[in-house]
Amino acid sequence: MKGTFFALFFAFAALAAAQGQQLTRFAVVDMAKVYSAFFLQSEAVRRLEADAAKVQADINRMTGEIEGLRSSRLSASESGNQAAVLRLDNEIREKTEFLREFHAVRTAELESQRRTLARNDGFLGEVSGEIRALAESEGFTMVLDLGSTSGILWYSPTVDITDRLIQRLLAR
């Protein structure tokens, strides 16, 4: 009984050690780059890119307005006009909060449009299959979308398989 217990214990310990040494390999793919490599000529993509450019122009305009208000606040502060400083502080805070919300909402909308467009074109299934084949052939256990940066704080360019994925898709 004691011998069986020790044999099972050592077998379990050896199995755990073998699994603990299994290396998890990650890869990243820039889906926006893959997407633009194939659908740049599409009318729907051109519309999406125009929307993205408009959103960026709006963000740049609002950022410029906030910078102008900050400059005015500095002048008011230097001249001792506390009423203007308080008014400008409120305006800067309101515009900054609006910009933050605008950016979050519009970015989410654009990403949703990209995903919808990819699904509608039947492209997502093809890309998923190629990602799976590429990951399995190169020993990756997980592939992350570089555009969806939640959780990705840093990555080595050596794990970026975007160009290899594009080559495989072009070869089809």
N, C-alpha and C positions, 0 to 999 in steps of 0.2 A: 504494500500500500504506500509506504513512504517512498520507495523507489519509483513507483508510478507517478506520484506527486512531483518528485524532483524532475523526472523525465519530461512531464507535461510542462512544468515551470520553465525548464531550460528551452524546450521547443517553442513555447510562447515567447520567451525573451529573445530568442534568435529571430523569430518571425517579426517581432516588433522592431528589432534593430535593423533588419533588412528593409522593412517598410520605412523606417525613419531615415534611411539613407537614400531613399528614392528622391531624385531631384525634380522639383517642379520648375518647368520652364514657361515663361510668359513671352508673348509677342504682342506688338501693337500694330494696328492698321489705321491709317488716316483715311477714313471712309469718304470724307469730302474730296480728297485727292483722287481716289478711285472713281468716285462718282463723276467728277468733272472730267476725268480722262475719257469717259465713255459717252457722256450726254451733253457735252458743251454745245453741240450743234442743235440740241432739242429746243423747241420754242418754250416749253414749260420750264426748262432749266434757265433759259435767258430771262424769263419773267422772274424766276426765283432770284437770280443773281441781281436783277434790277431792284427787286424789293430789298435785298440785303444791302445794296449800295445806298438806297434811300434811307434805310434805318441807320447806317453808318454816318451818312450826311447829317441826319437829324441829331444823332449823338454828338457829332463834332460841333454842330451849331449850338446845342444846349451847353456843351462844355465851354465853348467860347463865351457864351452869355454869363456863365458862372464865374469864369475868370475875370470878365469885365466887372462884375459885381464885387469881386474880391479886391480888385484894383480900386474901385470907388470907395469901398469900405476902408481900405488903407489910407486913402486921401482924407476921408472924413475923420478917421481916427487921428491922423497927424494934425488936422486943423482943430481938433477938440470938439467936433460936432457929434455928441453922444446920441442924440435923437436919430441922426442919420445912420450912425453905426448900428444901433439896435434894429432899425428898420431894414438895413442891408443884411444884418445877421439873419433875420427872419426870412428874408427873401432868398438868401443863399441856401439856408437850410431847406426851405420848401422846394426850390429848384433842384437841389442835390437829391432830395428824396424822390422827386418826380423822375429825375434822370435814372436813378437806381431802379425804380419800378418799371419805367419804360424799357430800359435795357433788358431786364429779366423777362418781361412779358414778350417783347418783340423777338428776343433770341429764342425763346421757347416756341413761338409761332413759326419762326423760320426753320427751326430744327424739325418741327412737326411737318411742315411742308416738304422738307427734304426727304423725310422718312416716307411720307405718303407718295411722293413722286417716285421714289425708288421702288416701292411696293407695286405701284400701278404699272410701272414699266416692266414688271417681271424680273427685274434686275436683282432684287434682293435674294431670291432663291438661288440664282446662279452664283452670286458672290458668296453666299453662305456655304454652298457646296465646295467652291474652290478654297475658301478659308479652311474648311474642315480638312480637305485633301492636303493642302499645303502644311497645315499644322501637324497633321498625323505623319506626313512624310518627313518633316524636319524635327519631330519629337517635342512639339510644344503642347503643353497641357491646358493652356488658356490663352485666348487672343482677346485683347481689349481694343475698343474703338478709341483712338487717340482724341477724337473730337469730343467725346464724352469724358471730360477730364475729372469727373468726381472720383477722387481717390488716387489719381495718377499725379504724384508730386514730381517725379523725375523718372526718366527712362533712358537707357542707353540706345543710341542709334542702331546698335547691332541687333536689337530685338524688333526693329521696325521692318515688317515684311510687306509694306505697301507696294513697293516697286516690283517685288517678286509676284505679288498677287495680280498686279496689272499685267505683267508679262504672261502669266498663266491665262488670264481672261482674254488677252489679245490672241493667244495661241489657239483658242477655241474657235 
